[in-house]
């Protein structure tokens, strides 16, 4: 009797709780997270910085002090030596400096026969002795020789003649011709009268204005 009573109470209890109980599904969570598959490349986005670098690899710091590049102090050009040659008239400049030619048969010394020395009108350098002068009939003073070392010969720009200039100042004198047979030396210096000065024999020659003779405090010019 007691057993039946306990069984009856058990049935009532089971009915009140529900006859069919559902099992609770528990989601199993692994404590270890699975890492995503690597693509084989390193992510360097965090390592890259927003600063720029120049070609030398030095970062451009906007706050850094900019130092000027080293510059060489320019050398001042030395003043050119001023040589005061004799003043010239317009005609003399045209002949001596611009290599012009005075008209034939009008020159001051074309027919001069006096003894003396012919010097450069621009620098006073002795050029010809009167003993070398002769009449050629060309219309200009003619000489068959110069004072040794006084005259330089240069090819003329016309490509045919030979120009003669004062060796000291390079002033234009005229032209030289050979093979004409006027004298035994077979040479004719055809010289413009305005390129020369005549100093009669017995008078002192003026001091030569030399390119090498400059004021003591002057500096030589520097060639470029």
C-alpha positions in Angstrom: 0.0 0.0 0.0 2.8 2.3 0.9 4.6 1.4 -2.4 1.6 2.3 -4.5 1.2 5.6 -2.7 4.8 6.5 -3.5 4.4 5.5 -7.1 1.3 7.7 -7.4 3.1 10.7 -6.0 5.9 10.2 -8.4 3.6 10.2 -11.4 1.9 13.4 -10.2 5.4 15.1 -9.8 6.5 14.0 -13.3 3.3 15.3 -14.9 3.7 18.7 -13.2 7.2 19.1 -14.6 6.4 17.9 -18.0 6.6 14.4 -19.2 9.2 15.0 -22.0 12.2 17.0 -21.2 14.4 18.5 -24.1 18.1 18.2 -23.9 19.9 21.6 -23.8 22.3 22.0 -26.8 25.5 23.5 -25.6 27.6 25.4 -28.2 31.2 24.4 -27.9 33.5 27.3 -28.2 37.2 26.6 -28.8 39.4 28.8 -26.7 41.8 29.1 -29.6 40.8 31.3 -32.5 41.7 30.2 -35.9 44.0 32.7 -37.6 43.0 33.7 -41.2 45.0 32.2 -44.0 48.1 34.2 -44.8 48.5 35.7 -48.3 52.3 35.4 -48.1 52.8 39.2 -48.0 53.7 41.2 -45.0 51.4 44.0 -44.1 53.6 47.1 -43.8 50.9 49.7 -43.6 51.7 50.4 -39.9 55.4 50.5 -40.6 55.1 53.1 -43.3 55.3 56.7 -42.2 53.9 59.7 -43.8 57.1 61.6 -44.0 59.0 62.1 -47.3 62.6 61.4 -48.0 64.9 63.0 -50.6 67.2 61.1 -52.9 69.9 61.0 -50.3 67.7 59.1 -47.9 67.4 61.9 -45.4 63.9 62.6 -44.1 62.5 66.0 -44.9 61.9 67.6 -41.6 59.9 70.8 -42.1 61.3 72.2 -38.8 64.9 71.6 -39.7 67.1 74.6 -40.3 67.9 75.1 -44.0 71.6 75.9 -44.4 72.6 77.8 -47.5 74.9 76.0 -49.9 78.6 76.9 -49.7 79.4 79.6 -52.3 82.8 80.7 -53.6 83.5 84.4 -53.2 83.9 85.8 -56.7 87.3 87.1 -57.4 87.3 90.8 -58.4 88.8 91.4 -61.8 92.0 93.2 -61.6 92.0 96.7 -63.3 93.5 96.8 -66.7 96.7 98.7 -67.2 96.0 102.0 -68.7 98.6 102.9 -71.3 98.3 106.5 -72.5 99.6 106.5 -76.1 99.9 109.7 -78.0 96.5 111.3 -78.8 95.3 110.7 -82.4 93.2 112.6 -84.8 90.2 111.0 -86.5 92.3 110.3 -89.7 95.1 108.8 -87.6 92.7 106.6 -85.7 91.2 105.4 -89.0 94.5 104.4 -90.3 96.4 103.3 -87.2 93.6 101.6 -85.3 91.1 100.6 -88.0 93.7 99.7 -90.6 92.6 102.2 -93.1 94.6 103.9 -95.9 95.3 107.5 -96.5 94.9 108.8 -100.1 97.9 108.4 -102.4 100.3 111.4 -103.1 98.9 113.5 -100.3 100.9 112.2 -97.4 103.2 114.5 -95.4 106.3 112.4 -95.9 105.8 111.0 -99.4 108.6 113.1 -100.9 110.6 113.8 -97.8 114.4 113.4 -98.4 115.8 114.9 -95.2 118.0 112.8 -92.9 116.5 111.6 -89.7 114.4 108.9 -88.1 110.8 107.9 -88.7 109.0 106.9 -85.5 105.5 105.5 -84.7 103.0 108.3 -84.3 101.1 106.4 -81.6 103.9 105.1 -79.3 107.2 106.9 -80.5 109.0 103.6 -81.3 111.7 104.1 -84.0 110.6 102.4 -87.2 112.7 103.5 -90.2 115.9 105.3 -90.8 115.9 107.9 -93.7 118.8 106.0 -95.4 116.3 103.2 -96.2 113.8 105.6 -97.9 113.5 105.8 -101.6 111.1 107.1 -104.3 108.9 104.3 -105.7 106.3 106.5 -107.4 103.5 104.6 -105.6 102.2 107.7 -103.8 103.2 106.6 -100.3 106.5 106.8 -98.4 108.6 103.7 -99.3 111.4 102.0 -97.4 113.4 98.9 -98.3 114.3 98.0 -94.7 113.1 98.7 -91.2 115.0 99.3 -88.0 115.8 95.8 -86.7 113.0 94.3 -84.6 110.7 97.4 -85.0 108.1 96.0 -87.5 105.9 92.9 -87.5 104.4 91.2 -90.5 100.9 89.7 -90.5 98.9 88.2 -93.3 96.4 90.8 -94.5 92.6 90.0 -94.2 92.4 90.3 -98.0 94.4 87.0 -98.2 96.9 88.5 -100.7 99.0 91.2 -99.1 101.2 91.3 -96.0 100.3 93.9 -93.4 103.1 95.6 -91.4 102.5 96.9 -87.9 104.5 98.6 -85.1 105.8 95.8 -83.0 105.5 97.9 -79.8 101.9 99.0 -80.0 100.6 97.0 -83.0 99.5 100.2 -84.8 98.9 99.7 -88.5 101.6 101.0 -90.8 100.8 99.8 -94.3 101.9 96.8 -96.4 105.2 95.2 -97.5 105.9 94.0 -101.1 108.8 91.9 -102.4 110.2 91.1 -105.9 109.5 94.5 -107.4 113.2 95.3 -108.1 113.3 98.9 -106.8 116.4 98.4 -104.7 119.0 95.8 -104.1 117.0 94.6 -101.1 114.1 94.0 -103.4 111.6 95.0 -100.7 109.2 97.9 -100.4 107.5 98.9 -97.2 104.6 101.0 -98.3 103.8 103.2 -95.2 101.0 105.7 -94.5 102.5 109.1 -93.6 99.9 109.5 -90.8 101.3 106.4 -89.1 104.7 108.1 -88.6 106.5 111.1 -87.2 109.7 112.4 -88.7 112.5 113.4 -86.3 115.3 115.3 -88.0 118.8 114.1 -87.5 120.4 115.7 -84.5 117.2 116.0 -82.5 116.6 113.7 -79.5 114.0 111.0 -80.0 111.0 111.1 -77.7 110.7 108.4 -75.0 108.9 105.3 -76.3 105.6 104.6 -74.7 106.0 100.9 -74.0 103.3 98.3 -73.2 105.7 97.0 -70.5 106.1 100.4 -69.0 103.1 101.0 -66.8 102.5 103.0 -63.6 104.2 101.4 -60.6 100.9 101.1 -58.7 99.0 99.6 -61.6 98.2 95.9 -61.7 98.4 93.8 -64.8 95.2 92.8 -66.4 94.0 89.2 -65.9 93.3 87.3 -69.1 90.1 85.3 -69.4 
